[in-house]
Amino acid sequence: MPEPEIDALGLAGMREAVLPSGVRLLSGKIPPGQHDAVWRRLLDHHPATGWYPVLGQDVESAAVRAAQFPADVQGPEALVAARAADPVERMRILHQSALEETTEECDEEEASEWYAAYDPATVVARFDAVSPPARGVHRETDGHPPTQVLLVEAAQGYEVPVLVPGLIHPNWYGGPSYPSLIPEDHLAVLRLWHERHGAELYYAGGTSLELSVARPPTTKAEVARCAVEQSVYCHDLLGIFGKPADVAVKQVSNHHWSFWWD
């Protein structure tokens, strides 16, 4: 049954489930319009309860999503292996693969333009001073306020994609060197941004994702690097914001980051 500490937070309709991997889940209903306040209150209590909140799913939908993935890529044992990976090196691999895919049918001049667009040293010269942090785009949760919050027994939010795979399940295609994402890739990316910028998993809806960011980048070099990383992780930002230099201006310096994969 739900833990006393969580039960005391006043969520209605509490449900509980245990995945085949042994990962425990809780979920509850959110009062209309209160999703942000509920998430922040639950996050504040996370160090004491051990339950990490993610908006957008209940235990049933989370279990269905996790069941789509092989047993060996999820759960506590998979988490140990995933945490051993170097997030910086994993981002380098994704960067290389994303550019392979993007430039596969380009001529030499077009390929050179794409490589420049995804080079932080070039991007930093393509936008002016960093804007002060703003609220940021809540692409999914503003338009469709979540009515459920999922609680995952996890030490950190970035562990959730391996403990409950499928909460983040994008249409991401890379080149021959690394053609698709696996759950530990999401852990690596979220961990990288958590350690650098205090990014926390906020909302997960399969092909949509939102992060709450405590310490967004403040220097041009940091913003440029992060804009390239975001564009590598979610190439569909090209259709939402534009190339990495546009992502730098429109999203990276804000306290909320939104991602969507077509």
Sequence and secondary structure as in RCSB ss.txt:
>XXXX:A:sequence
MPEPEIDALGLAGMREAVLPSGVRLLSGKIPPGQHDAVWRRLLDHHPATGWYPVLGQDVESAAVRAAQFPADVQG
PEALVAARAADPVERMRILHQSALEETTEECDEEEASEWYAAYDPATVVARFDAVSPPARGVHRETDGHPPTQVL
LVEAAQGYEVPVLVPGLIHPNWYGGPSYPSLIPEDHLAVLRLWHERHGAELYYAGGTSLELSVARPPTTKAEVAR
CAVEQSVYCHDLLGIFGKPADVAVKQVSNHHWSFWWD
>XXXX:A:secstr
   HHHHTTT EEEEEEE TTS EEEEEE  TT HHHHHHHHHHHHHHH EEEEET  HHHHHHHHTTS GGGSS
HHHHHHHHHS HHHHHHHHHHHHHHHHTTT  HHHHHHHHHHT HHHHTTSS S         TTTTTS   EEE
EEE SSGGGHHHHSTTSB       TTS S  HHHHHHHHHHHHHHH EEEEEE BSEEEEEESS   SHHHHHH
HHHHHHHH TTHHHHT SHHHHIIIIITSSEEEEE  
